[in-house]
Each structure stands twice: as structure tokens, then as C-alpha cells.
Amino acid sequence: MQALAERTGTHTVTFMTRGHVDDSVVPGWYATTGASHFFMDVLNLNPWDVVRLFEQWACARSSSQSCTPLLLHPLIYDDG
């Protein structure tokens, strides 16, 4: 994604999360250089907070059970 951003001048942010409480995927996010600043500067949110909110929303939509707490580990964090 970084190469595409450099080639096209785009800013990209990707969030990955579980869609169900029983899914084993590890939530995370990736941002091209500088894109993560949007969350802090404009929304006043850390991107990890967005991942947690996204996971709560996704799990609530797919199940009446609540999501179990996760220890989130960054896949790739680009604060550039």
C-alpha cells in the first residue's frame, strides 16, 4: 500500500477486526505515511481506539454475545 500511495499520492488506512466473538483474527490497522495523523489531529482519536470501536460494532452486529476483551498488538504502525 505504501508503494501505491507514493505512486498515486493517496492516503490509505486499513482496519482489521473480528466479525464474531469466536473469530481468532488479531485486530490491527495499517496506515500509509502520515495518514494516521488524521485520527489524532481531526478526530482526536488514537487509531487503536477506532479498532476497538470497530470490533465492538462488528461483534454486536453478528452476535447477541459481547466480545471478549483482547490485548491488541500492532501489525504495522506508521507514525510517519
Secondary structure, 3 states (H helix, E strand, C coil): CHHHHHHHCCCCEEEECCCCCCCCCCCEEEECCCCCHHHHHCCCCCHHHHHHHHHHHHHHHHCCCCCCCCCCCCCCCCCC
